[in-house]
Amino acid sequence: MKAFQIVRSLLFTCSAIVGALSILLVIVTLASGLRPLVVISGSMEPGIPTGSLILSRTVPAADLAVGDVVTVPRPDGRGPVTHRIVAIEAEGDGSFALELQGDANASKDPQPYRVAEAGLLQFTLPHVGVFVQVVRSPLGLAGIAVFLVGLVLLSFVKPGRTEPSVVPAVGDRAP
């Protein structure tokens, strides 16, 4: 029974720590203006491996320089791209044309990205994005739900010795 209590205590403690860290991470990213993204291609390897979690901050395009790693929306709407700036040119309307290239790519992206602002890379957490993708998947969410229900049920289990119940014989009267 002692082992059961230790395992249960460890599960509750670890779950509380993970929950608190998750809440703290959300608060920090919201308060600091950081945007988390998961890297799903190898175009920035080896510096930013596939499966990394990157945190970027939105800045005006005027604050960017050649060599910065930025995240911008793709013109075709297929989601964002994170590449290094290889050339930057001011447009007349206040926007900038960014020529980007992935570190692992032999050539620059086919067309410039016209933007007024971009996500400037702040931090890279290698391989953390894999965990984020698993947690965000339907199977991952189901697993979390099952785990939480299990924790709730586990909180109702009271370990200890169980005394054999005395069943009165037929004909005996309870006092």
Secondary structure as UniProt FT lines:
FT   HELIX           2..32
FT   STRAND          34..38
FT   TURN            43..47
FT   TURN            50..51
FT   STRAND          53..60
FT   HELIX           61..63
FT   TURN            66..67
FT   STRAND          69..73
FT   TURN            75..76
FT   STRAND          80..90
FT   TURN            92..93
FT   STRAND          96..101
FT   TURN            103..104
FT   STRAND          113..115
FT   STRAND          117..125
FT   TURN            126..127
FT   HELIX           128..136
FT   HELIX           138..156
FT   TURN            170..171
//
